[in-house]
């Protein structure tokens, strides 16, 4: 149950991070410019708050990614190559 909630948080943080990064105004504007003045007022594109919000969403995204990795690390102990059989050497056929 905890792992499912962590996956949901991870995907949600990824989507929010993409949208927030696109909202930030760069050298040539951004998605916030496409929303017009309402987007700038709603999301605070010209304010310092958007940078702090982006930082916190990125921290949540990275923390959930690392936690998911640690939780799923035991499933990765096995390798696909452990169960494969090496083919016979064709040069040593009789």
C-alpha positions, 0 to 999 in steps of 0.5 A, spaced: 500 500 500 505 504 501 509 503 495 502 504 491 502 511 494 509 512 493 508 511 485 502 515 485 506 521 488 512 520 484 508 520 477 504 526 480 510 530 482 513 528 475 507 531 472 507 537 476 514 538 475 514 538 468 508 543 468 511 548 473 518 548 469 514 550 462 510 555 466 517 559 468 519 564 463 525 563 460 529 567 455 524 567 450 518 566 454 514 560 456 508 556 457 506 561 462 506 567 457 501 562 453 496 563 459 496 570 458 496 575 465 491 570 468 497 564 468 502 569 471 497 571 476 495 564 478 502 561 478 506 567 480 511 566 474 514 573 475 515 572 482 520 568 486 515 563 489 515 559 483 522 558 484 521 555 491 515 551 489 519 548 483 525 546 488 520 543 493 517 539 487 523 537 485 525 535 492 519 531 492 520 527 486 527 525 487 526 523 494 520 519 492 525 516 486 530 514 491 525 511 496 522 507 490 529 505 488 531 502 495 524 499 496 525 495 489 532 494 490 531 487 492 527 485 486 533 487 482 538 482 485 536 477 480 539 477 473 536 475 466 543 472 465 543 468 471 538 463 468 540 463 461 544 457 458 550 459 454 550 456 448 555 450 446 561 452 442 560 451 434 567 450 433 568 444 437 563 440 434 565 433 432 
